Each structure stands twice: as C-alpha cells, then as structure tokens.
Amino acid sequence: MGEIQLRGRVFRDLAGGRMPWRVLISGWSLFGGIFWLLWRVAVNLSSVMALIHVAIAEIPLFILRKEIKAKLSSKRRRRL
C-alpha cells in the first residue's frame, strides 16, 4: 500500500510542476543520453526492433517535457 501512495505522490508532483530543477536536469541527461544512444544504434542497424526500443526510451522524455511545461506555467501564474 505504501508503494502505491508513493507512486501517486510522485505523479502528483510531476503533474503539478513541483519537482525540483535538479531532478529534471538529471532526468533529461540520463534519459536523453539513453534515447540518443538507442537512436544512433537504430539508425546504424536500420531495424524495426531497434526503433521500438527508441520509442520505449522516449516515454520518460515525454513525462519530463510535461513536467517542465507544468513548472513553467505555474511560475507564470504565481507572478501575475
């Protein structure tokens, strides 16, 4: 039960733009590096299976992009 609550808290922080910048930057560097490594392998191999791995590696980047949009929009609202 505690794990479910912890996951809910993390997703709520992501959706609300409350994740610290250091977590966002480290996430982009980690997941972005994995994405670009798999992308280069997929281009060199020209394989459909490699492209599937690239698509899976792209999922965390979509989540991080959503968090950054939420973080920037919440700062705009606070300034007004």
Residue, then its C-alpha position, 0 to 999 in steps of 0.5 A: m500500500g505504501e508503494i502505491q501512495l508513493r507512486g501517486r505522490v510522485f505523479r502528483d508532483l510531476a503533474g503539478g510542476r513541483m519537482p525540483w530543477r535538479v531532478l529534471i536536469s538529471g532526468w533529461s541527461l540520463f534519459g536523453g543520453i539513453f534515447w540518443l544512444l538507442w537512436r544512433v544504434a537504430v539508425n546504424l542497424s536500420s531495424v524495426m526492433a531497434l526503433i521500438h526500443v527508441a520509442i520505449a526510451e522516449i516515454p520518460l522524455f515525454i513525462l519530463r517535457k510535461e513536467i517542465k511545461a507544468k513548472l513553467s506555467s505555474k511560475r507564470r501564474r504565481r507572478l501575475 
